[in-house]
Amino acid sequence: MDEEWNFEPGDVTVGDDGAMPTIKFSQRIHEKLVKPWQNSVVVKLLGRNIGYKVLCNRLKVMWHMIPDFSVIDF
């Protein structure tokens, strides 16, 4: 993702009309932001603590049809 980001007027709009500020992107910028994540799945563990390796192993068992995937811990 080393490509150049060329912003044009109107690509980013910042607003502070309400209780929270807003940032809006043009369709072109939105597509550039989404592209690297278009085949991603976010897994949220609700109320559970689980180790990284245990999570990876469980996902491999559950998603055995998917040949290769990576897990990123945030």
mmCIF file as gemmi writes it, N, C-alpha and C atoms, coordinates in Angstrom:
data_model
loop_
_atom_site.group_PDB
_atom_site.id
_atom_site.type_symbol
_atom_site.label_atom_id
_atom_site.label_alt_id
_atom_site.label_comp_id
_atom_site.label_asym_id
_atom_site.label_entity_id
_atom_site.label_seq_id
_atom_site.pdbx_PDB_ins_code
_atom_site.Cartn_x
_atom_site.Cartn_y
_atom_site.Cartn_z
_atom_site.occupancy
_atom_site.B_iso_or_equiv
_atom_site.pdbx_formal_charge
_atom_site.auth_seq_id
_atom_site.auth_asym_id
_atom_site.pdbx_PDB_model_num
ATOM 1 N N . MET Axp A 1 ? 0.823 -1.178 0 1 0 ? 1 A 1
ATOM 2 C CA . MET Axp A 1 ? 0 0 0 1 0 ? 1 A 1
ATOM 3 C C . MET Axp A 1 ? 0.873 1.249 0 1 0 ? 1 A 1
ATOM 4 N N . ASP Axp A 2 ? 1.841 1.28 -0.89 1 0 ? 2 A 1
ATOM 5 C CA . ASP Axp A 2 ? 2.753 2.4 -0.99 1 0 ? 2 A 1
ATOM 6 C C . ASP Axp A 2 ? 2.329 3.404 -2.051 1 0 ? 2 A 1
ATOM 7 N N . GLU Axp A 3 ? 1.118 3.295 -2.542 1 0 ? 3 A 1
ATOM 8 C CA . GLU Axp A 3 ? 0.682 4.196 -3.591 1 0 ? 3 A 1
ATOM 9 C C . GLU Axp A 3 ? 0.426 5.597 -3.038 1 0 ? 3 A 1
ATOM 10 N N . GLU Axp A 4 ? 0.531 6.554 -3.907 1 0 ? 4 A 1
ATOM 11 C CA . GLU Axp A 4 ? 0.339 7.966 -3.555 1 0 ? 4 A 1
ATOM 12 C C . GLU Axp A 4 ? -1.141 8.29 -3.358 1 0 ? 4 A 1
ATOM 13 N N . TRP Axp A 5 ? -1.452 9.081 -2.366 1 0 ? 5 A 1
ATOM 14 C CA . TRP Axp A 5 ? -2.821 9.538 -2.13 1 0 ? 5 A 1
ATOM 15 C C . TRP Axp A 5 ? -2.912 10.983 -2.605 1 0 ? 5 A 1
ATOM 16 N N . ASN Axp A 6 ? -3.624 11.202 -3.677 1 0 ? 6 A 1
ATOM 17 C CA . ASN Axp A 6 ? -3.83 12.541 -4.202 1 0 ? 6 A 1
ATOM 18 C C . ASN Axp A 6 ? -5.237 12.991 -3.871 1 0 ? 6 A 1
ATOM 19 N N . PHE Axp A 7 ? -5.34 13.923 -2.938 1 0 ? 7 A 1
ATOM 20 C CA . PHE Axp A 7 ? -6.646 14.431 -2.545 1 0 ? 7 A 1
ATOM 21 C C . PHE Axp A 7 ? -7.033 15.6 -3.431 1 0 ? 7 A 1
ATOM 22 N N . GLU Axp A 8 ? -8.279 15.619 -3.802 1 0 ? 8 A 1
ATOM 23 C CA . GLU Axp A 8 ? -8.838 16.701 -4.596 1 0 ? 8 A 1
ATOM 24 C C . GLU Axp A 8 ? -9.844 17.451 -3.733 1 0 ? 8 A 1
ATOM 25 N N . PRO Axp A 9 ? -10.151 18.696 -4.116 1 0 ? 9 A 1
ATOM 26 C CA . PRO Axp A 9 ? -11.161 19.43 -3.342 1 0 ? 9 A 1
ATOM 27 C C . PRO Axp A 9 ? -12.472 18.639 -3.26 1 0 ? 9 A 1
ATOM 28 N N . GLY Axp A 10 ? -13.01 18.537 -2.068 1 0 ? 10 A 1
ATOM 29 C CA . GLY Axp A 10 ? -14.261 17.817 -1.862 1 0 ? 10 A 1
ATOM 30 C C . GLY Axp A 10 ? -14.084 16.357 -1.495 1 0 ? 10 A 1
ATOM 31 N N . ASP Axp A 11 ? -12.842 15.85 -1.529 1 0 ? 11 A 1
ATOM 32 C CA . ASP Axp A 11 ? -12.613 14.449 -1.164 1 0 ? 11 A 1
ATOM 33 C C . ASP Axp A 11 ? -12.844 14.197 0.321 1 0 ? 11 A 1
ATOM 34 N N . VAL Axp A 12 ? -12.532 15.171 1.157 1 0 ? 12 A 1
ATOM 35 C CA . VAL Axp A 12 ? -12.712 15.042 2.603 1 0 ? 12 A 1
ATOM 36 C C . VAL Axp A 12 ? -13.481 16.254 3.094 1 0 ? 12 A 1
ATOM 37 N N . THR Axp A 13 ? -14.592 15.992 3.798 1 0 ? 13 A 1
ATOM 38 C CA . THR Axp A 13 ? -15.413 17.065 4.35 1 0 ? 13 A 1
ATOM 39 C C . THR Axp A 13 ? -15.508 16.861 5.854 1 0 ? 13 A 1
ATOM 40 N N . VAL Axp A 14 ? -15.1 17.861 6.609 1 0 ? 14 A 1
ATOM 41 C CA . VAL Axp A 14 ? -15.146 17.804 8.067 1 0 ? 14 A 1
ATOM 42 C C . VAL Axp A 14 ? -16.274 18.709 8.534 1 0 ? 14 A 1
ATOM 43 N N . GLY Axp A 15 ? -17.134 18.17 9.398 1 0 ? 15 A 1
ATOM 44 C CA . GLY Axp A 15 ? -18.251 18.947 9.915 1 0 ? 15 A 1
ATOM 45 C C . GLY Axp A 15 ? -18.304 18.897 11.423 1 0 ? 15 A 1
ATOM 46 N N . ASP Axp A 16 ? -18.812 19.937 12.025 1 0 ? 16 A 1
ATOM 47 C CA . ASP Axp A 16 ? -18.987 19.969 13.483 1 0 ? 16 A 1
ATOM 48 C C . ASP Axp A 16 ? -20.342 20.571 13.82 1 0 ? 16 A 1
ATOM 49 N N . ASP Axp A 17 ? -21.348 20.15 13.073 1 0 ? 17 A 1
ATOM 50 C CA . ASP Axp A 17 ? -22.693 20.697 13.235 1 0 ? 17 A 1
ATOM 51 C C . ASP Axp A 17 ? -23.409 20.168 14.476 1 0 ? 17 A 1
ATOM 52 N N . GLY Axp A 18 ? -23.157 18.925 14.834 1 0 ? 18 A 1
ATOM 53 C CA . GLY Axp A 18 ? -23.887 18.305 15.94 1 0 ? 18 A 1
ATOM 54 C C . GLY Axp A 18 ? -23.029 18.158 17.173 1 0 ? 18 A 1
ATOM 55 N N . ALA Axp A 19 ? -23.387 17.182 17.979 1 0 ? 19 A 1
ATOM 56 C CA . ALA Axp A 19 ? -22.67 16.927 19.223 1 0 ? 19 A 1
ATOM 57 C C . ALA Axp A 19 ? -21.28 16.344 18.971 1 0 ? 19 A 1
ATOM 58 N N . MET Axp A 20 ? -21.127 15.655 17.842 1 0 ? 20 A 1
ATOM 59 C CA . MET Axp A 20 ? -19.847 15.037 17.513 1 0 ? 20 A 1
ATOM 60 C C . MET Axp A 20 ? -19.389 15.505 16.134 1 0 ? 20 A 1
ATOM 61 N N . PRO Axp A 21 ? -18.088 15.699 15.965 1 0 ? 21 A 1
ATOM 62 C CA . PRO Axp A 21 ? -17.597 16.068 14.638 1 0 ? 21 A 1
ATOM 63 C C . PRO Axp A 21 ? -17.778 14.912 13.654 1 0 ? 21 A 1
ATOM 64 N N . THR Axp A 22 ? -17.896 15.23 12.376 1 0 ? 22 A 1
ATOM 65 C CA . THR Axp A 22 ? -18.04 14.204 11.34 1 0 ? 22 A 1
ATOM 66 C C . THR Axp A 22 ? -16.962 14.383 10.291 1 0 ? 22 A 1
ATOM 67 N N . ILE Axp A 23 ? -16.565 13.278 9.701 1 0 ? 23 A 1
ATOM 68 C CA . ILE Axp A 23 ? -15.628 13.284 8.58 1 0 ? 23 A 1
ATOM 69 C C . ILE Axp A 23 ? -16.267 12.468 7.477 1 0 ? 23 A 1
ATOM 70 N N . LYS Axp A 24 ? -16.457 13.074 6.32 1 0 ? 24 A 1
ATOM 71 C CA . LYS Axp A 24 ? -17.062 12.394 5.182 1 0 ? 24 A 1
ATOM 72 C C . LYS Axp A 24 ? -16.05 12.338 4.053 1 0 ? 24 A 1
ATOM 73 N N . PHE Axp A 25 ? -16.024 11.183 3.376 1 0 ? 25 A 1
ATOM 74 C CA . PHE Axp A 25 ? -15.103 10.972 2.27 1 0 ? 25 A 1
ATOM 75 C C . PHE Axp A 25 ? -15.876 10.836 0.965 1 0 ? 25 A 1
ATOM 76 N N . SER Axp A 26 ? -15.254 11.27 -0.113 1 0 ? 26 A 1
ATOM 77 C CA . SER Axp A 26 ? -15.854 11.069 -1.439 1 0 ? 26 A 1
ATOM 78 C C . SER Axp A 26 ? -15.855 9.575 -1.747 1 0 ? 26 A 1
ATOM 79 N N . GLN Axp A 27 ? -16.63 9.178 -2.735 1 0 ? 27 A 1
ATOM 80 C CA . GLN Axp A 27 ? -16.705 7.767 -3.124 1 0 ? 27 A 1
ATOM 81 C C . GLN Axp A 27 ? -15.33 7.236 -3.524 1 0 ? 27 A 1
ATOM 82 N N . ARG Axp A 28 ? -14.553 8.05 -4.21 1 0 ? 28 A 1
ATOM 83 C CA . ARG Axp A 28 ? -13.216 7.646 -4.672 1 0 ? 28 A 1
ATOM 84 C C . ARG Axp A 28 ? -12.3 7.338 -3.489 1 0 ? 28 A 1
ATOM 85 N N . ILE Axp A 29 ? -12.285 8.199 -2.488 1 0 ? 29 A 1
ATOM 86 C CA . ILE Axp A 29 ? -11.447 7.983 -1.306 1 0 ? 29 A 1
ATOM 87 C C . ILE Axp A 29 ? -11.978 6.82 -0.488 1 0 ? 29 A 1
ATOM 88 N N . HIS Axp A 30 ? -13.283 6.71 -0.365 1 0 ? 30 A 1
ATOM 89 C CA . HIS Axp A 30 ? -13.889 5.605 0.376 1 0 ? 30 A 1
ATOM 90 C C . HIS Axp A 30 ? -13.473 4.264 -0.224 1 0 ? 30 A 1
ATOM 91 N N . GLU Axp A 31 ? -13.501 4.151 -1.536 1 0 ? 31 A 1
ATOM 92 C CA . GLU Axp A 31 ? -13.095 2.904 -2.2 1 0 ? 31 A 1
ATOM 93 C C . GLU Axp A 31 ? -11.63 2.59 -1.955 1 0 ? 31 A 1
ATOM 94 N N . LYS Axp A 32 ? -10.768 3.619 -1.927 1 0 ? 32 A 1
ATOM 95 C CA . LYS Axp A 32 ? -9.347 3.395 -1.635 1 0 ? 32 A 1
ATOM 96 C C . LYS Axp A 32 ? -9.141 2.928 -0.196 1 0 ? 32 A 1
ATOM 97 N N . LEU Axp A 33 ? -9.94 3.465 0.734 1 0 ? 33 A 1
ATOM 98 C CA . LEU Axp A 33 ? -9.833 3.057 2.137 1 0 ? 33 A 1
ATOM 99 C C . LEU Axp A 33 ? -10.316 1.627 2.355 1 0 ? 33 A 1
ATOM 100 N N . VAL Axp A 34 ? -11.368 1.24 1.661 1 0 ? 34 A 1
ATOM 101 C CA . VAL Axp A 34 ? -11.996 -0.062 1.858 1 0 ? 34 A 1
ATOM 102 C C . VAL Axp A 34 ? -11.228 -1.192 1.17 1 0 ? 34 A 1
ATOM 103 N N . LYS Axp A 35 ? -10.59 -0.904 0.053 1 0 ? 35 A 1
ATOM 104 C CA . LYS Axp A 35 ? -9.985 -1.94 -0.782 1 0 ? 35 A 1
ATOM 105 C C . LYS Axp A 35 ? -9.096 -2.945 -0.028 1 0 ? 35 A 1
ATOM 106 N N . PRO Axp A 36 ? -8.169 -2.52 0.826 1 0 ? 36 A 1
ATOM 107 C CA . PRO Axp A 36 ? -7.323 -3.517 1.511 1 0 ? 36 A 1
ATOM 108 C C . PRO Axp A 36 ? -8.089 -4.422 2.482 1 0 ? 36 A 1
ATOM 109 N N . TRP Axp A 37 ? -9.277 -4.004 2.901 1 0 ? 37 A 1
ATOM 110 C CA . TRP Axp A 37 ? -10.045 -4.735 3.899 1 0 ? 37 A 1
ATOM 111 C C . TRP Axp A 37 ? -11.262 -5.439 3.324 1 0 ? 37 A 1
ATOM 112 N N . GLN Axp A 38 ? -11.424 -5.461 2.011 1 0 ? 38 A 1
ATOM 113 C CA . GLN Axp A 38 ? -12.654 -5.973 1.409 1 0 ? 38 A 1
ATOM 114 C C . GLN Axp A 38 ? -12.879 -7.468 1.647 1 0 ? 38 A 1
ATOM 115 N N . ASN Axp A 39 ? -11.864 -8.232 1.934 1 0 ? 39 A 1
ATOM 116 C CA . ASN Axp A 39 ? -12.021 -9.664 2.191 1 0 ? 39 A 1
ATOM 117 C C . ASN Axp A 39 ? -11.72 -10.018 3.644 1 0 ? 39 A 1
ATOM 118 N N . SER Axp A 40 ? -11.966 -9.082 4.545 1 0 ? 40 A 1
ATOM 119 C CA . SER Axp A 40 ? -11.648 -9.274 5.958 1 0 ? 40 A 1
ATOM 120 C C . SER Axp A 40 ? -12.894 -9.589 6.77 1 0 ? 40 A 1
ATOM 121 N N . VAL Axp A 41 ? -12.659 -10.27 7.875 1 0 ? 41 A 1
ATOM 122 C CA . VAL Axp A 41 ? -13.72 -10.569 8.835 1 0 ? 41 A 1
ATOM 123 C C . VAL Axp A 41 ? -13.206 -10.148 10.209 1 0 ? 41 A 1
ATOM 124 N N . VAL Axp A 42 ? -14.032 -9.431 10.954 1 0 ? 42 A 1
ATOM 125 C CA . VAL Axp A 42 ? -13.68 -9.02 12.306 1 0 ? 42 A 1
ATOM 126 C C . VAL Axp A 42 ? -14.388 -9.956 13.267 1 0 ? 42 A 1
ATOM 127 N N . VAL Axp A 43 ? -13.629 -10.536 14.196 1 0 ? 43 A 1
ATOM 128 C CA . VAL Axp A 43 ? -14.188 -11.454 15.184 1 0 ? 43 A 1
ATOM 129 C C . VAL Axp A 43 ? -14.139 -10.755 16.534 1 0 ? 43 A 1
ATOM 130 N N . LYS Axp A 44 ? -15.289 -10.592 17.158 1 0 ? 44 A 1
ATOM 131 C CA . LYS Axp A 44 ? -15.385 -9.947 18.469 1 0 ? 44 A 1
ATOM 132 C C . LYS Axp A 44 ? -15.779 -11.003 19.488 1 0 ? 44 A 1
ATOM 133 N N . LEU Axp A 45 ? -14.99 -11.121 20.529 1 0 ? 45 A 1
ATOM 134 C CA . LEU Axp A 45 ? -15.279 -12.075 21.591 1 0 ? 45 A 1
ATOM 135 C C . LEU Axp A 45 ? -16.082 -11.352 22.669 1 0 ? 45 A 1
ATOM 136 N N . LEU Axp A 46 ? -17.302 -11.752 22.855 1 0 ? 46 A 1
ATOM 137 C CA . LEU Axp A 46 ? -18.192 -11.074 23.792 1 0 ? 46 A 1
ATOM 138 C C . LEU Axp A 46 ? -18.044 -11.651 25.197 1 0 ? 46 A 1
ATOM 139 N N . GLY Axp A 47 ? -17.412 -10.868 26.061 1 0 ? 47 A 1
ATOM 140 C CA . GLY Axp A 47 ? -17.3 -11.251 27.462 1 0 ? 47 A 1
ATOM 141 C C . GLY Axp A 47 ? -16.385 -12.428 27.733 1 0 ? 47 A 1
ATOM 142 N N . ARG Axp A 48 ? -15.515 -12.765 26.804 1 0 ? 48 A 1
ATOM 143 C CA . ARG Axp A 48 ? -14.63 -13.921 26.998 1 0 ? 48 A 1
ATOM 144 C C . ARG Axp A 48 ? -13.189 -13.489 26.848 1 0 ? 48 A 1
ATOM 145 N N . ASN Axp A 49 ? -12.337 -14.074 27.64 1 0 ? 49 A 1
ATOM 146 C CA . ASN Axp A 49 ? -10.9 -13.92 27.467 1 0 ? 49 A 1
ATOM 147 C C . ASN Axp A 49 ? -10.385 -15.21 26.866 1 0 ? 49 A 1
ATOM 148 N N . ILE Axp A 50 ? -9.663 -15.114 25.783 1 0 ? 50 A 1
ATOM 149 C CA . ILE Axp A 50 ? -9.145 -16.301 25.119 1 0 ? 50 A 1
ATOM 150 C C . ILE Axp A 50 ? -7.763 -15.956 24.575 1 0 ? 50 A 1
ATOM 151 N N . GLY Axp A 51 ? -6.852 -16.884 24.673 1 0 ? 51 A 1
ATOM 152 C CA . GLY Axp A 51 ? -5.499 -16.659 24.197 1 0 ? 51 A 1
ATOM 153 C C . GLY Axp A 51 ? -5.432 -16.599 22.673 1 0 ? 51 A 1
ATOM 154 N N . TYR Axp A 52 ? -4.402 -15.94 22.189 1 0 ? 52 A 1
ATOM 155 C CA . TYR Axp A 52 ? -4.222 -15.754 20.751 1 0 ? 52 A 1
ATOM 156 C C . TYR Axp A 52 ? -4.106 -17.094 20.025 1 0 ? 52 A 1
ATOM 157 N N . LYS Axp A 53 ? -3.27 -17.976 20.531 1 0 ? 53 A 1
ATOM 158 C CA . LYS Axp A 53 ? -3.072 -19.29 19.882 1 0 ? 53 A 1
ATOM 159 C C . LYS Axp A 53 ? -4.351 -20.127 19.921 1 0 ? 53 A 1
ATOM 160 N N . VAL Axp A 54 ? -5.076 -20.078 21.027 1 0 ? 54 A 1
ATOM 161 C CA . VAL Axp A 54 ? -6.332 -20.817 21.137 1 0 ? 54 A 1
ATOM 162 C C . VAL Axp A 54 ? -7.332 -20.303 20.109 1 0 ? 54 A 1
ATOM 163 N N . LEU Axp A 55 ? -7.416 -18.985 19.976 1 0 ? 55 A 1
ATOM 164 C CA . LEU Axp A 55 ? -8.308 -18.396 18.983 1 0 ? 55 A 1
ATOM 165 C C . LEU Axp A 55 ? -7.926 -18.845 17.578 1 0 ? 55 A 1
ATOM 166 N N . CYS Axp A 56 ? -6.637 -18.794 17.247 1 0 ? 56 A 1
ATOM 167 C CA . CYS Axp A 56 ? -6.182 -19.228 15.916 1 0 ? 56 A 1
ATOM 168 C C . CYS Axp A 56 ? -6.559 -20.684 15.662 1 0 ? 56 A 1
ATOM 169 N N . ASN Axp A 57 ? -6.343 -21.538 16.635 1 0 ? 57 A 1
ATOM 170 C CA . ASN Axp A 57 ? -6.66 -22.957 16.464 1 0 ? 57 A 1
ATOM 171 C C . ASN Axp A 57 ? -8.161 -23.18 16.299 1 0 ? 57 A 1
ATOM 172 N N . ARG Axp A 58 ? -8.971 -22.476 17.073 1 0 ? 58 A 1
ATOM 173 C CA . ARG Axp A 58 ? -10.425 -22.625 16.943 1 0 ? 58 A 1
ATOM 174 C C . ARG Axp A 58 ? -10.913 -22.162 15.578 1 0 ? 58 A 1
ATOM 175 N N . LEU Axp A 59 ? -10.37 -21.045 15.095 1 0 ? 59 A 1
ATOM 176 C CA . LEU Axp A 59 ? -10.767 -20.553 13.779 1 0 ? 59 A 1
ATOM 177 C C . LEU Axp A 59 ? -10.355 -21.528 12.682 1 0 ? 59 A 1
ATOM 178 N N . LYS Axp A 60 ? -9.181 -22.124 12.818 1 0 ? 60 A 1
ATOM 179 C CA . LYS Axp A 60 ? -8.741 -23.112 11.818 1 0 ? 60 A 1
ATOM 180 C C . LYS Axp A 60 ? -9.675 -24.311 11.779 1 0 ? 60 A 1
ATOM 181 N N . VAL Axp A 61 ? -10.153 -24.736 12.937 1 0 ? 61 A 1
ATOM 182 C CA . VAL Axp A 61 ? -11.085 -25.863 12.996 1 0 ? 61 A 1
ATOM 183 C C . VAL Axp A 61 ? -12.433 -25.462 12.4 1 0 ? 61 A 1
ATOM 184 N N . MET Axp A 62 ? -12.913 -24.263 12.742 1 0 ? 62 A 1
ATOM 185 C CA . MET Axp A 62 ? -14.211 -23.812 12.251 1 0 ? 62 A 1
ATOM 186 C C . MET Axp A 62 ? -14.185 -23.522 10.756 1 0 ? 62 A 1
ATOM 187 N N . TRP Axp A 63 ? -13.071 -22.969 10.267 1 0 ? 63 A 1
ATOM 188 C CA . TRP Axp A 63 ? -12.976 -22.548 8.871 1 0 ? 63 A 1
ATOM 189 C C . TRP Axp A 63 ? -12.052 -23.473 8.096 1 0 ? 63 A 1
ATOM 190 N N . HIS Axp A 64 ? -12.176 -24.762 8.308 1 0 ? 64 A 1
ATOM 191 C CA . HIS Axp A 64 ? -11.272 -25.72 7.679 1 0 ? 64 A 1
ATOM 192 C C . HIS Axp A 64 ? -11.337 -25.709 6.154 1 0 ? 64 A 1
ATOM 193 N N . MET Axp A 65 ? -12.395 -25.166 5.574 1 0 ? 65 A 1
ATOM 194 C CA . MET Axp A 65 ? -12.528 -25.113 4.118 1 0 ? 65 A 1
ATOM 195 C C . MET Axp A 65 ? -11.684 -23.995 3.508 1 0 ? 65 A 1
ATOM 196 N N . ILE Axp A 66 ? -11.314 -23.004 4.301 1 0 ? 66 A 1
ATOM 197 C CA . ILE Axp A 66 ? -10.505 -21.89 3.803 1 0 ? 66 A 1
ATOM 198 C C . ILE Axp A 66 ? -9.042 -22.297 3.885 1 0 ? 66 A 1
ATOM 199 N N . PRO Axp A 67 ? -8.327 -22.32 2.749 1 0 ? 67 A 1
ATOM 200 C CA . PRO Axp A 67 ? -6.977 -22.857 2.723 1 0 ? 67 A 1
ATOM 201 C C . PRO Axp A 67 ? -5.976 -22.111 3.601 1 0 ? 67 A 1
ATOM 202 N N . ASP Axp A 68 ? -5.974 -20.786 3.572 1 0 ? 68 A 1
ATOM 203 C CA . ASP Axp A 68 ? -5 -20.045 4.359 1 0 ? 68 A 1
ATOM 204 C C . ASP Axp A 68 ? -5.584 -18.693 4.741 1 0 ? 68 A 1
ATOM 205 N N . PHE Axp A 69 ? -5.439 -18.347 5.991 1 0 ? 69 A 1
ATOM 206 C CA . PHE Axp A 69 ? -5.88 -17.033 6.441 1 0 ? 69 A 1
ATOM 207 C C . PHE Axp A 69 ? -4.931 -16.576 7.538 1 0 ? 69 A 1
ATOM 208 N N . SER Axp A 70 ? -4.922 -15.293 7.781 1 0 ? 70 A 1
ATOM 209 C CA . SER Axp A 70 ? -4.061 -14.759 8.843 1 0 ? 70 A 1
ATOM 210 C C . SER Axp A 70 ? -4.94 -14.112 9.914 1 0 ? 70 A 1
ATOM 211 N N . VAL Axp A 71 ? -4.412 -14.087 11.12 1 0 ? 71 A 1
ATOM 212 C CA . VAL Axp A 71 ? -5.119 -13.492 12.259 1 0 ? 71 A 1
ATOM 213 C C . VAL Axp A 71 ? -4.27 -12.34 12.758 1 0 ? 71 A 1
ATOM 214 N N . ILE Axp A 72 ? -4.907 -11.184 12.936 1 0 ? 72 A 1
ATOM 215 C CA . ILE Axp A 72 ? -4.225 -10 13.44 1 0 ? 72 A 1
ATOM 216 C C . ILE Axp A 72 ? -4.861 -9.634 14.766 1 0 ? 72 A 1
ATOM 217 N N . ASP Axp A 73 ? -4.047 -9.464 15.794 1 0 ? 73 A 1
ATOM 218 C CA . ASP Axp A 73 ? -4.54 -9.099 17.121 1 0 ? 73 A 1
ATOM 219 C C . ASP Axp A 73 ? -4.393 -7.6 17.301 1 0 ? 73 A 1
ATOM 220 N N . PHE Axp A 74 ? -5.511 -6.927 17.594 1 0 ? 74 A 1
ATOM 221 C CA . PHE Axp A 74 ? -5.459 -5.477 17.826 1 0 ? 74 A 1
ATOM 222 C C . PHE Axp A 74 ? -5.561 -5.203 19.276 1 0 ? 74 A 1
